[in-house]
Each structure stands twice: as C-alpha cells, then as structure tokens.
Amino acid sequence: MEKPEITEKTEGTKRPEVMEKPMSLEIYLDNSATTRCDKEVANLVTECMLEDYANPSSAHRKGFEAEKRVKQAAERIAETLKVLPREILFTSGATESDNMALIGCAHALEKEGRHLITTKIEHPAIGKAMLHLEKEGFEVTYLPVDSLGRISITDLKAALRPDTILVSIMMVNNEMGAVEPLSQAGSVIAEFNRANHASVLFHTDAVQGYGKLPIDVKGWKIDLLSVSAHKCNGPKGVGFFVHQRGTRIKSLLYGGGQQGGLRSGDAQCTRNCRNGACCREGPCIS
C-alpha cells in the first residue's frame, strides 16, 4: 500500500516545532596566557601597514613619517614607566627580551663574574636561558619560594657574592599570581653593590604585572625589564625591553646595527606603533 505524500498543505498535519539553539555565552578566563587585542590597536596596525609602511631608517618623506611613529611609541611607553625613550628597545616579545637580558648581559660581564641568581618559579624564557648559560660554564643559584610563591629576602641576601653579575626575579608569577617583593629585592641588591663596590644588575620579567600593578623602575632599582604586548591587549609577537642607560649588553643579533646596535633588523613601524597603542591608556605606575 502506497504511503500518502505529505506536503506542507496536507490538512491535519502539524509541522514540527523548530528548536532554537541556546545563546552561547563565552566567559574568557585565560588572560594570564593572552588577552584579546584592542580594536584601536588593530585599527592602528592596518593604518601603519597601508599608509606608514616605509622603512623608518630610510632618508625620505615616507621613511621620516614611519620613524616619527616609532619614536612616538617609545615616548608613550617610556612615560608609563618614567624612563627615557632611548631606554626602550623594541623586540618580538618578552622571550627575546628575557634572553637579551640574561645572555646578553652575562656575555658582556663575564670577565667580572660568572654567577647569576633567579627563582625556581620563573617562566621558561628565564629558566631555559639560565640552563643555557650553565652549559656555557656560568653558575646559577635558584631561590626557593614559600607556600605563597614568594621568595625570601634573606635567601637573596645570602645568595649574593663577589662574582654575582645579575639577579632576575619575575614581578608576578604566571601560574600562582604571586607578587614578588621587587622593591625590597632592589634595595638589597643596591646595598650589596654599595658595600662591595659591585655592579650587580637587577632584571625583572614584568609580563604579568605591566598594566595591572604599580611599577617603579627607578625606585625599585631595576636595570632591565621585559614586557610582552599580548598580555595587555596588544598582538602577539610584539614586546619591549627597558635597559637603564649605561647598562652593558652584548647584542644577540648581528646586522645593520639598528636600535643603538643592540638589536639589528629594520624597525617595524607597525609592530612598534602597536606597542605604543597598547600603552595609550597607561598602566598603573608609582
């Protein structure tokens, strides 16, 4: 027996109700890993790529316009940290900045000593750079932390010695959120330097703190500081490195000698402007 053909017009046939999909509400809780890029920053990226696309080192009008963008970005960042624009070095991110701080300074200062100090909870950009230096013959002391993830200032004092050249302590731990006592650490290192006529450098990976917590580069006696833009609403692959004037660093890159000879390679106007745009609102500073 043939089945009757059912169409939309068949009498007595009820059309099935269409179930609407429930609205999807997403709550993003992984901002310690990365943040969403700000729309203003994204728009500036497009503007720089399509309009101010020239090489900032070129001696023509478009080059001068691109160079102006780069300088403005450095000035904006420097203002947030109360440092000089020329103390800002643009990098590809905190990993490069951390490597430059540790390996660059270790190689520049190895005649004065071959001992470095860090913590047991650092990001791999620090931890693996330290392991690399150990393979080169440097000695590294790893400070333990308490149940809250904070180092002991007493342990730091005990670890400092005549051949110490650099101390690297992260500002905020990316896993536990522990805020390290950088102000106290900086004072201890400065006092050690005065008492021993030494010049131990103080570096901090401030990736998780910049834009969220107060930072006092001068007051905390910080010589070197690393930041990634994608942790504060900028794009990935962008960062900067603060190096106090007079700090000795051996370049890790060889080429055209851009950025004062510390980081060769044509400056990317797009990247550097993104850095500056991320800082437009201005992070918390002391």
C-alpha positions as protocol buffer text, in pm:
chain_id: "A"
residue {
  index: 1
  type: MET
  ca { x: 0 y: 0 z: 0 }
}
residue {
  index: 2
  type: GLU
  ca { x: 144 y: 333 z: -102 }
}
residue {
  index: 3
  type: LYS
  ca { x: 206 y: 592 z: 164 }
}
residue {
  index: 4
  type: PRO
  ca { x: 32 y: 925 z: 109 }
}
residue {
  index: 5
  type: GLU
  ca { x: 256 y: 1208 z: 0 }
}
residue {
  index: 6
  type: ILE
  ca { x: 281 y: 1458 z: 280 }
}
residue {
  index: 7
  type: THR
  ca { x: 328 y: 1821 z: 190 }
}
residue {
  index: 8
  type: GLU
  ca { x: 309 y: 2146 z: 382 }
}
residue {
  index: 9
  type: LYS
  ca { x: -54 y: 2183 z: 268 }
}
residue {
  index: 10
  type: THR
  ca { x: -172 y: 1844 z: 396 }
}
residue {
  index: 11
  type: GLU
  ca { x: -459 y: 1901 z: 631 }
}
residue {
  index: 12
  type: GLY
  ca { x: -432 y: 1778 z: 982 }
}
residue {
  index: 13
  type: THR
  ca { x: -53 y: 1758 z: 967 }
}
residue {
  index: 14
  type: LYS
  ca { x: 127 y: 1953 z: 1235 }
}
residue {
  index: 15
  type: ARG
  ca { x: 464 y: 2098 z: 1140 }
}
residue {
  index: 16
  type: PRO
  ca { x: 735 y: 2011 z: 1393 }
}
residue {
  index: 17
  type: GLU
  ca { x: 846 y: 2299 z: 1611 }
}
residue {
  index: 18
  type: VAL
  ca { x: 1190 y: 2432 z: 1531 }
}
residue {
  index: 19
  type: MET
  ca { x: 1410 y: 2426 z: 1840 }
}
residue {
  index: 20
  type: GLU
  ca { x: 1613 y: 2742 z: 1870 }
}
residue {
  index: 21
  type: LYS
  ca { x: 1977 y: 2696 z: 1965 }
}
residue {
  index: 22
  type: PRO
  ca { x: 2052 y: 2832 z: 2310 }
}
residue {
  index: 23
  type: MET
  ca { x: 2253 y: 3155 z: 2309 }
}
residue {
  index: 24
  type: SER
  ca { x: 2621 y: 3086 z: 2359 }
}
residue {
  index: 25
  type: LEU
  ca { x: 2773 y: 3300 z: 2633 }
}
residue {
  index: 26
  type: GLU
  ca { x: 3150 y: 3278 z: 2648 }
}
residue {
  index: 27
  type: ILE
  ca { x: 3347 y: 3387 z: 2952 }
}
residue {
  index: 28
  type: TYR
  ca { x: 3719 y: 3405 z: 2884 }
}
residue {
  index: 29
  type: LEU
  ca { x: 3927 y: 3338 z: 3196 }
}
residue {
  index: 30
  type: ASP
  ca { x: 4274 y: 3290 z: 3049 }
}
residue {
  index: 31
  type: ASN
  ca { x: 4405 y: 3646 z: 3034 }
}
residue {
  index: 32
  type: SER
  ca { x: 4728 y: 3542 z: 3203 }
}
residue {
  index: 33
  type: ALA
  ca { x: 4806 y: 3344 z: 2889 }
}
residue {
  index: 34
  type: THR
  ca { x: 4698 y: 3613 z: 2643 }
}
residue {
  index: 35
  type: THR
  ca { x: 4446 y: 3891 z: 2603 }
}
residue {
  index: 36
  type: ARG
  ca { x: 4217 y: 3999 z: 2324 }
}
residue {
  index: 37
  type: CYS
  ca { x: 4373 y: 4264 z: 2101 }
}
residue {
  index: 38
  type: ASP
  ca { x: 4216 y: 4605 z: 2148 }
}
residue {
  index: 39
  type: LYS
  ca { x: 4021 y: 4729 z: 1843 }
}
residue {
  index: 40
  type: GLU
  ca { x: 4206 y: 5061 z: 1845 }
}
residue {
  index: 41
  type: VAL
  ca { x: 4536 y: 4875 z: 1830 }
}
residue {
  index: 42
  type: ALA
  ca { x: 4413 y: 4651 z: 1548 }
}
residue {
  index: 43
  type: ASN
  ca { x: 4300 y: 4957 z: 1351 }
}
residue {
  index: 44
  type: LEU
  ca { x: 4640 y: 5120 z: 1401 }
}
residue {
  index: 45
  type: VAL
  ca { x: 4809 y: 4806 z: 1270 }
}
residue {
  index: 46
  type: THR
  ca { x: 4608 y: 4831 z: 948 }
}
residue {
  index: 47
  type: GLU
  ca { x: 4681 y: 5204 z: 918 }
}
residue {
  index: 48
  type: CYS
  ca { x: 5054 y: 5153 z: 957 }
}
residue {
  index: 49
  type: MET
  ca { x: 5061 y: 4864 z: 711 }
}
residue {
  index: 50
  type: LEU
  ca { x: 4873 y: 5056 z: 443 }
}
residue {
  index: 51
  type: GLU
  ca { x: 4991 y: 5414 z: 500 }
}
residue {
  index: 52
  type: ASP
  ca { x: 5308 y: 5442 z: 711 }
}
residue {
  index: 53
  type: TYR
  ca { x: 5464 y: 5128 z: 565 }
}
residue {
  index: 54
  type: ALA
  ca { x: 5810 y: 5269 z: 486 }
}
residue {
  index: 55
  type: ASN
  ca { x: 6137 y: 5170 z: 649 }
}
residue {
  index: 56
  type: PRO
  ca { x: 6195 y: 5407 z: 945 }
}
residue {
  index: 57
  type: SER
  ca { x: 6565 y: 5412 z: 856 }
}
residue {
  index: 58
  type: SER
  ca { x: 6503 y: 5542 z: 504 }
}
residue {
  index: 59
  type: ALA
  ca { x: 6602 y: 5902 z: 427 }
}
residue {
  index: 60
  type: HIS
  ca { x: 6286 y: 6012 z: 252 }
}
residue {
  index: 61
  type: ARG
  ca { x: 5947 y: 6153 z: 349 }
}
residue {
  index: 62
  type: LYS
  ca { x: 5771 y: 5821 z: 400 }
}
residue {
  index: 63
  type: GLY
  ca { x: 6066 y: 5694 z: 600 }
}
residue {
  index: 64
  type: PHE
  ca { x: 6059 y: 6003 z: 823 }
}
residue {
  index: 65
  type: GLU
  ca { x: 5686 y: 5954 z: 882 }
}
residue {
  index: 66
  type: ALA
  ca { x: 5742 y: 5594 z: 987 }
}
residue {
  index: 67
  type: GLU
  ca { x: 6032 y: 5695 z: 1210 }
}
residue {
  index: 68
  type: LYS
  ca { x: 5809 y: 5951 z: 1380 }
}
residue {
  index: 69
  type: ARG
  ca { x: 5558 y: 5677 z: 1458 }
}
residue {
  index: 70
  type: VAL
  ca { x: 5828 y: 5462 z: 1616 }
}
residue {
  index: 71
  type: LYS
  ca { x: 5957 y: 5750 z: 1827 }
}
residue {
  index: 72
  type: GLN
  ca { x: 5607 y: 5834 z: 1947 }
}
residue {
  index: 73
  type: ALA
  ca { x: 5555 y: 5473 z: 2054 }
}
residue {
  index: 74
  type: ALA
  ca { x: 5881 y: 5477 z: 2252 }
}
residue {
  index: 75
  type: GLU
  ca { x: 5786 y: 5804 z: 2418 }
}
residue {
  index: 76
  type: ARG
  ca { x: 5444 y: 5673 z: 2516 }
}
residue {
  index: 77
  type: ILE
  ca { x: 5588 y: 5357 z: 2670 }
}
residue {
  index: 78
  type: ALA
  ca { x: 5867 y: 5546 z: 2846 }
}
residue {
  index: 79
  type: GLU
  ca { x: 5611 y: 5779 z: 3001 }
}
residue {
  index: 80
  type: THR
  ca { x: 5424 y: 5488 z: 3161 }
}
residue {
  index: 81
  type: LEU
  ca { x: 5742 y: 5370 z: 3334 }
}
residue {
  index: 82
  type: LYS
  ca { x: 5908 y: 5706 z: 3396 }
}
residue {
  index: 83
  type: VAL
  ca { x: 6217 y: 5614 z: 3196 }
}
residue {
  index: 84
  type: LEU
  ca { x: 6383 y: 5774 z: 2894 }
}
residue {
  index: 85
  type: PRO
  ca { x: 6258 y: 5691 z: 2541 }
}
residue {
  index: 86
  type: ARG
  ca { x: 6610 y: 5588 z: 2442 }
}
residue {
  index: 87
  type: GLU
  ca { x: 6599 y: 5325 z: 2717 }
}
residue {
  index: 88
  type: ILE
  ca { x: 6317 y: 5146 z: 2533 }
}
residue {
  index: 89
  type: LEU
  ca { x: 6421 y: 4868 z: 2294 }
}
residue {
  index: 90
  type: PHE
  ca { x: 6154 y: 4710 z: 2072 }
}
residue {
  index: 91
  type: THR
  ca { x: 6162 y: 4330 z: 2050 }
}
residue {
  index: 92
  type: SER
  ca { x: 5947 y: 4040 z: 1931 }
}
residue {
  index: 93
  type: GLY
  ca { x: 5824 y: 3981 z: 2285 }
}
residue {
  index: 94
  type: ALA
  ca { x: 5931 y: 3901 z: 2640 }
}
residue {
  index: 95
  type: THR
  ca { x: 6107 y: 3579 z: 2540 }
}
residue {
  index: 96
  type: GLU
  ca { x: 6353 y: 3773 z: 2328 }
}
residue {
  index: 97
  type: SER
  ca { x: 6377 y: 4047 z: 2593 }
}
residue {
  index: 98
  type: ASP
  ca { x: 6449 y: 3792 z: 2867 }
}
residue {
  index: 99
  type: ASN
  ca { x: 6717 y: 3622 z: 2657 }
}
residue {
  index: 100
  type: MET
  ca { x: 6875 y: 3957 z: 2580 }
}
residue {
  index: 101
  type: ALA
  ca { x: 6881 y: 4049 z: 2948 }
}
residue {
  index: 102
  type: LEU
  ca { x: 7029 y: 3722 z: 3069 }
}
residue {
  index: 103
  type: ILE
  ca { x: 7252 y: 3603 z: 2788 }
}
residue {
  index: 104
  type: GLY
  ca { x: 7341 y: 3948 z: 2655 }
}
residue {
  index: 105
  type: CYS
  ca { x: 7443 y: 4079 z: 2996 }
}
residue {
  index: 106
  type: ALA
  ca { x: 7615 y: 3756 z: 3102 }
}
residue {
  index: 107
  type: HIS
  ca { x: 7836 y: 3765 z: 2795 }
}
residue {
  index: 108
  type: ALA
  ca { x: 7909 y: 4136 z: 2841 }
}
residue {
  index: 109
  type: LEU
  ca { x: 8000 y: 4097 z: 3210 }
}
residue {
  index: 110
  type: GLU
  ca { x: 8162 y: 3753 z: 3226 }
}
residue {
  index: 111
  type: LYS
  ca { x: 8506 y: 3899 z: 3300 }
}
residue {
  index: 112
  type: GLU
  ca { x: 8362 y: 4046 z: 3620 }
}
residue {
  index: 113
  type: GLY
  ca { x: 8191 y: 3726 z: 3731 }
}
residue {
  index: 114
  type: ARG
  ca { x: 8001 y: 3419 z: 3618 }
}
residue {
  index: 115
  type: HIS
  ca { x: 7733 y: 3385 z: 3885 }
}
residue {
  index: 116
  type: LEU
  ca { x: 7364 y: 3464 z: 3837 }
}
residue {
  index: 117
  type: ILE
  ca { x: 7063 y: 3442 z: 4068 }
}
residue {
  index: 118
  type: THR
  ca { x: 6700 y: 3369 z: 3980 }
}
residue {
  index: 119
  type: THR
  ca { x: 6400 y: 3188 z: 4130 }
}
residue {
  index: 120
  type: LYS
  ca { x: 6261 y: 2837 z: 4094 }
}
residue {
  index: 121
  type: ILE
  ca { x: 5929 y: 2962 z: 3957 }
}
residue {
  index: 122
  type: GLU
  ca { x: 6040 y: 3166 z: 3657 }
}
residue {
  index: 123
  type: HIS
  ca { x: 5888 y: 3143 z: 3310 }
}
residue {
  index: 124
  type: PRO
  ca { x: 6077 y: 2906 z: 3074 }
}
residue {
  index: 125
  type: ALA
  ca { x: 6210 y: 3213 z: 2889 }
}
residue {
  index: 126
  type: ILE
  ca { x: 6420 y: 3273 z: 3201 }
}
residue {
  index: 127
  type: GLY
  ca { x: 6464 y: 2915 z: 3320 }
}
residue {
  index: 128
  type: LYS
  ca { x: 6587 y: 2774 z: 2991 }
}
residue {
  index: 129
  type: ALA
  ca { x: 6809 y: 3075 z: 2924 }
}
residue {
  index: 130
  type: MET
  ca { x: 6972 y: 3009 z: 3262 }
}
residue {
  index: 131
  type: LEU
  ca { x: 7019 y: 2641 z: 3173 }
}
residue {
  index: 132
  type: HIS
  ca { x: 7188 y: 2753 z: 2851 }
}
residue {
  index: 133
  type: LEU
  ca { x: 7426 y: 2975 z: 3048 }
}
residue {
  index: 134
  type: GLU
  ca { x: 7505 y: 2690 z: 3286 }
}
residue {
  index: 135
  type: LYS
  ca { x: 7612 y: 2484 z: 2987 }
}
residue {
  index: 136
  type: GLU
  ca { x: 7847 y: 2770 z: 2896 }
}
residue {
  index: 137
  type: GLY
  ca { x: 8010 y: 2749 z: 3239 }
}
residue {
  index: 138
  type: PHE
  ca { x: 7811 y: 3008 z: 3432 }
}
residue {
  index: 139
  type: GLU
  ca { x: 7680 y: 2922 z: 3779 }
}
residue {
  index: 140
  type: VAL
  ca { x: 7317 y: 2988 z: 3870 }
}
residue {
  index: 141
  type: THR
  ca { x: 7155 y: 2999 z: 4214 }
}
residue {
  index: 142
  type: TYR
  ca { x: 6781 y: 2922 z: 4215 }
}
residue {
  index: 143
  type: LEU
  ca { x: 6595 y: 3081 z: 4506 }
}
residue {
  index: 144
  type: PRO
  ca { x: 6311 y: 2876 z: 4660 }
}
residue {
  index: 145
  type: VAL
  ca { x: 5969 y: 3024 z: 4737 }
}
residue {
  index: 146
  type: ASP
  ca { x: 5732 y: 2989 z: 5033 }
}
residue {
  index: 147
  type: SER
  ca { x: 5379 y: 2844 z: 5033 }
}
residue {
  index: 148
  type: LEU
  ca { x: 5252 y: 3168 z: 4878 }
}
residue {
  index: 149
  type: GLY
  ca { x: 5506 y: 3156 z: 4596 }
}
residue {
  index: 150
  type: ARG
  ca { x: 5720 y: 3444 z: 4727 }
}
residue {
  index: 151
  type: ILE
  ca { x: 6096 y: 3447 z: 4763 }
}
residue {
  index: 152
  type: SER
  ca { x: 6271 y: 3522 z: 5091 }
}
residue {
  index: 153
  type: ILE
  ca { x: 6474 y: 3842 z: 5101 }
}
residue {
  index: 154
  type: THR
  ca { x: 6702 y: 3667 z: 5350 }
}
residue {
  index: 155
  type: ASP
  ca { x: 6773 y: 3398 z: 5091 }
}
residue {
  index: 156
  type: LEU
  ca { x: 6852 y: 3664 z: 4832 }
}
residue {
  index: 157
  type: LYS
  ca { x: 7098 y: 3835 z: 5067 }
}
residue {
  index: 158
  type: ALA
  ca { x: 7270 y: 3502 z: 5136 }
}
residue {
  index: 159
  type: ALA
  ca { x: 7296 y: 3419 z: 4765 }
}
residue {
  index: 160
  type: LEU
  ca { x: 7474 y: 3741 z: 4664 }
}
residue {
  index: 161
  type: ARG
  ca { x: 7851 y: 3705 z: 4638 }
}
residue {
  index: 162
  type: PRO
  ca { x: 8151 y: 3884 z: 4485 }
}
residue {
  index: 163
  type: ASP
  ca { x: 8122 y: 3713 z: 4145 }
}
residue {
  index: 164
  type: THR
  ca { x: 7746 y: 3772 z: 4108 }
}
residue {
  index: 165
  type: ILE
  ca { x: 7668 y: 3976 z: 3795 }
}
residue {
  index: 166
  type: LEU
  ca { x: 7289 y: 3960 z: 3761 }
}
residue {
  index: 167
  type: VAL
  ca { x: 6971 y: 3884 z: 3956 }
}
residue {
  index: 168
  type: SER
  ca { x: 6648 y: 3804 z: 3770 }
}
residue {
  index: 169
  type: ILE
  ca { x: 6319 y: 3788 z: 3963 }
}
residue {
  index: 170
  type: MET
  ca { x: 5980 y: 3786 z: 3794 }
}
residue {
  index: 171
  type: MET
  ca { x: 5731 y: 4050 z: 3902 }
}
residue {
  index: 172
  type: VAL
  ca { x: 5419 y: 3831 z: 3910 }
}
residue {
  index: 173
  type: ASN
  ca { x: 5411 y: 3454 z: 3871 }
}
residue {
  index: 174
  type: ASN
  ca { x: 5204 y: 3341 z: 3573 }
}
residue {
  index: 175
  type: GLU
  ca { x: 5070 y: 3028 z: 3746 }
}
residue {
  index: 176
  type: MET
  ca { x: 5006 y: 3129 z: 4109 }
}
residue {
  index: 177
  type: GLY
  ca { x: 4974 y: 3504 z: 4075 }
}
residue {
  index: 178
  type: ALA
  ca { x: 5231 y: 3556 z: 4349 }
}
residue {
  index: 179
  type: VAL
  ca { x: 5367 y: 3911 z: 4354 }
}
residue {
  index: 180
  type: GLU
  ca { x: 5737 y: 3913 z: 4431 }
}
residue {
  index: 181
  type: PRO
  ca { x: 5891 y: 4176 z: 4664 }
}
residue {
  index: 182
  type: LEU
  ca { x: 6081 y: 4364 z: 4393 }
}
residue {
  index: 183
  type: SER
  ca { x: 6116 y: 4684 z: 4593 }
}
residue {
  index: 184
  type: GLN
  ca { x: 6289 y: 4501 z: 4878 }
}
residue {
  index: 185
  type: ALA
  ca { x: 6498 y: 4294 z: 4638 }
}
residue {
  index: 186
  type: GLY
  ca { x: 6615 y: 4606 z: 4456 }
}
residue {
  index: 187
  type: SER
  ca { x: 6716 y: 4768 z: 4785 }
}
residue {
  index: 188
  type: VAL
  ca { x: 6912 y: 4459 z: 4891 }
}
residue {
  index: 189
  type: ILE
  ca { x: 7099 y: 4447 z: 4559 }
}
residue {
  index: 190
  type: ALA
  ca { x: 7171 y: 4821 z: 4568 }
}
residue {
  index: 191
  type: GLU
  ca { x: 7303 y: 4795 z: 4923 }
}
residue {
  index: 192
  type: PHE
  ca { x: 7523 y: 4499 z: 4826 }
}
residue {
  index: 193
  type: ASN
  ca { x: 7662 y: 4700 z: 4535 }
}
residue {
  index: 194
  type: ARG
  ca { x: 7743 y: 4998 z: 4760 }
}
residue {
  index: 195
  type: ALA
  ca { x: 7905 y: 4787 z: 5030 }
}
residue {
  index: 196
  type: ASN
  ca { x: 8113 y: 4580 z: 4791 }
}
residue {
  index: 197
  type: HIS
  ca { x: 8182 y: 4832 z: 4512 }
}
residue {
  index: 198
  type: ALA
  ca { x: 7996 y: 4589 z: 4287 }
}
residue {
  index: 199
  type: SER
  ca { x: 7762 y: 4639 z: 3991 }
}
residue {
  index: 200
  type: VAL
  ca { x: 7512 y: 4351 z: 4010 }
}
residue {
  index: 201
  type: LEU
  ca { x: 7230 y: 4409 z: 3762 }
}
residue {
  index: 202
  type: PHE
  ca { x: 6865 y: 4364 z: 3855 }
}
residue {
  index: 203
  type: HIS
  ca { x: 6626 y: 4227 z: 3591 }
}
residue {
  index: 204
  type: THR
  ca { x: 6256 y: 4154 z: 3614 }
}
residue {
  index: 205
  type: ASP
  ca { x: 6019 y: 3978 z: 3378 }
}
residue {
  index: 206
  type: ALA
  ca { x: 5723 y: 4214 z: 3423 }
}
residue {
  index: 207
  type: VAL
  ca { x: 5496 y: 4045 z: 3170 }
}
residue {
  index: 208
  type: GLN
  ca { x: 5220 y: 3964 z: 3419 }
}
residue {
  index: 209
  type: GLY
  ca { x: 5248 y: 4292 z: 3608 }
}
residue {
  index: 210
  type: TYR
  ca { x: 5278 y: 4566 z: 3346 }
}
residue {
  index: 211
  type: GLY
  ca { x: 4948 y: 4748 z: 3306 }
}
residue {
  index: 212
  type: LYS
  ca { x: 4798 y: 4581 z: 3612 }
}
residue {
  index: 213
  type: LEU
  ca { x: 5013 y: 4673 z: 3910 }
}
residue {
  index: 214
  type: PRO
  ca { x: 5230 y: 4972 z: 4004 }
}
residue {
  index: 215
  type: ILE
  ca { x: 5586 y: 4960 z: 3866 }
}
residue {
  index: 216
  type: ASP
  ca { x: 5858 y: 5193 z: 3988 }
}
residue {
  index: 217
  type: VAL
  ca { x: 6164 y: 5122 z: 3776 }
}
residue {
  index: 218
  type: LYS
  ca { x: 6384 y: 5389 z: 3936 }
}
residue {
  index: 219
  type: GLY
  ca { x: 6259 y: 5343 z: 4291 }
}
residue {
  index: 220
  type: TRP
  ca { x: 6298 y: 4966 z: 4283 }
}
residue {
  index: 221
  type: LYS
  ca { x: 6649 y: 4998 z: 4133 }
}
residue {
  index: 222
  type: ILE
  ca { x: 6554 y: 4791 z: 3827 }
}
residue {
  index: 223
  type: ASP
  ca { x: 6815 y: 4790 z: 3549 }
}
residue {
  index: 224
  type: LEU
  ca { x: 6638 y: 4566 z: 3298 }
}
residue {
  index: 225
  type: LEU
  ca { x: 6269 y: 4493 z: 3241 }
}
residue {
  index: 226
  type: SER
  ca { x: 6082 y: 4273 z: 2992 }
}
residue {
  index: 227
  type: VAL
  ca { x: 5724 y: 4310 z: 2862 }
}
residue {
  index: 228
  type: SER
  ca { x: 5501 y: 4141 z: 2602 }
}
residue {
  index: 229
  type: ALA
  ca { x: 5221 y: 4338 z: 2438 }
}
residue {
  index: 230
  type: HIS
  ca { x: 4979 y: 4047 z: 2407 }
}
residue {
  index: 231
  type: LYS
  ca { x: 4940 y: 4036 z: 2786 }
}
residue {
  index: 232
  type: CYS
  ca { x: 4790 y: 4386 z: 2784 }
}
residue {
  index: 233
  type: ASN
  ca { x: 4554 y: 4390 z: 2485 }
}
residue {
  index: 234
  type: GLY
  ca { x: 4817 y: 4405 z: 2215 }
}
residue {
  index: 235
  type: PRO
  ca { x: 4905 y: 4150 z: 1945 }
}
residue {
  index: 236
  type: LYS
  ca { x: 5141 y: 3855 z: 1980 }
}
residue {
  index: 237
  type: GLY
  ca { x: 5495 y: 3882 z: 1851 }
}
residue {
  index: 238
  type: VAL
  ca { x: 5540 y: 4228 z: 2000 }
}
residue {
  index: 239
  type: GLY
  ca { x: 5731 y: 4343 z: 2307 }
}
residue {
  index: 240
  type: PHE
  ca { x: 5981 y: 4582 z: 2453 }
}
residue {
  index: 241
  type: PHE
  ca { x: 6283 y: 4579 z: 2675 }
}
residue {
  index: 242
  type: VAL
  ca { x: 6385 y: 4850 z: 2920 }
}
residue {
  index: 243
  type: HIS
  ca { x: 6758 y: 4888 z: 2972 }
}
residue {
  index: 244
  type: GLN
  ca { x: 6881 y: 5161 z: 3202 }
}
residue {
  index: 245
  type: ARG
  ca { x: 7132 y: 5395 z: 3044 }
}
residue {
  index: 246
  type: GLY
  ca { x: 7488 y: 5266 z: 3077 }
}
residue {
  index: 247
  type: THR
  ca { x: 7390 y: 4900 z: 3118 }
}
residue {
  index: 248
  type: ARG
  ca { x: 7633 y: 4677 z: 2933 }
}
residue {
  index: 249
  type: ILE
  ca { x: 7466 y: 4428 z: 2699 }
}
residue {
  index: 250
  type: LYS
  ca { x: 7616 y: 4218 z: 2421 }
}
residue {
  index: 251
  type: SER
  ca { x: 7384 y: 4202 z: 2120 }
}
residue {
  index: 252
  type: LEU
  ca { x: 7241 y: 3863 z: 2028 }
}
residue {
  index: 253
  type: LEU
  ca { x: 7164 y: 3970 z: 1670 }
}
residue {
  index: 254
  type: TYR
  ca { x: 7412 y: 4085 z: 1406 }
}
residue {
  index: 255
  type: GLY
  ca { x: 7321 y: 4302 z: 1111 }
}
residue {
  index: 256
  type: GLY
  ca { x: 7257 y: 4666 z: 1033 }
}
residue {
  index: 257
  type: GLY
  ca { x: 7309 y: 4792 z: 1387 }
}
residue {
  index: 258
  type: GLN
  ca { x: 6961 y: 4936 z: 1440 }
}
residue {
  index: 259
  type: GLN
  ca { x: 6834 y: 5042 z: 1784 }
}
residue {
  index: 260
  type: GLY
  ca { x: 7171 y: 5158 z: 1903 }
}
residue {
  index: 261
  type: GLY
  ca { x: 7340 y: 4843 z: 1781 }
}
residue {
  index: 262
  type: LEU
  ca { x: 7160 y: 4631 z: 2041 }
}
residue {
  index: 263
  type: ARG
  ca { x: 6902 y: 4479 z: 1808 }
}
residue {
  index: 264
  type: SER
  ca { x: 6976 y: 4471 z: 1439 }
}
residue {
  index: 265
  type: GLY
  ca { x: 6696 y: 4448 z: 1186 }
}
residue {
  index: 266
  type: ASP
  ca { x: 6477 y: 4711 z: 1022 }
}
residue {
  index: 267
  type: ALA
  ca { x: 6241 y: 4855 z: 1280 }
}
residue {
  index: 268
  type: GLN
  ca { x: 5882 y: 4758 z: 1208 }
}
residue {
  index: 269
  type: CYS
  ca { x: 5671 y: 5069 z: 1231 }
}
residue {
  index: 270
  type: THR
  ca { x: 5359 y: 4851 z: 1259 }
}
residue {
  index: 271
  type: ARG
  ca { x: 5492 y: 4648 z: 1549 }
}
residue {
  index: 272
  type: ASN
  ca { x: 5632 y: 4939 z: 1742 }
}
residue {
  index: 273
  type: CYS
  ca { x: 5319 y: 5150 z: 1700 }
}
residue {
  index: 274
  type: ARG
  ca { x: 5114 y: 4859 z: 1830 }
}
residue {
  index: 275
  type: ASN
  ca { x: 5334 y: 4859 z: 2137 }
}
residue {
  index: 276
  type: GLY
  ca { x: 5267 y: 5225 z: 2192 }
}
residue {
  index: 277
  type: ALA
  ca { x: 4896 y: 5198 z: 2129 }
}
residue {
  index: 278
  type: CYS
  ca { x: 4867 y: 4925 z: 2391 }
}
residue {
  index: 279
  type: CYS
  ca { x: 5003 y: 5175 z: 2642 }
}
residue {
  index: 280
  type: ARG
  ca { x: 4779 y: 5463 z: 2540 }
}
residue {
  index: 281
  type: GLU
  ca { x: 4554 y: 5427 z: 2842 }
}
residue {
  index: 282
  type: GLY
  ca { x: 4861 y: 5399 z: 3059 }
}
residue {
  index: 283
  type: PRO
  ca { x: 4920 y: 5119 z: 3310 }
}
residue {
  index: 284
  type: CYS
  ca { x: 4941 y: 5174 z: 3681 }
}
residue {
  index: 285
  type: ILE
  ca { x: 5267 y: 5341 z: 3778 }
}
residue {
  index: 286
  type: SER
  ca { x: 5406 y: 5465 z: 4104 }
}
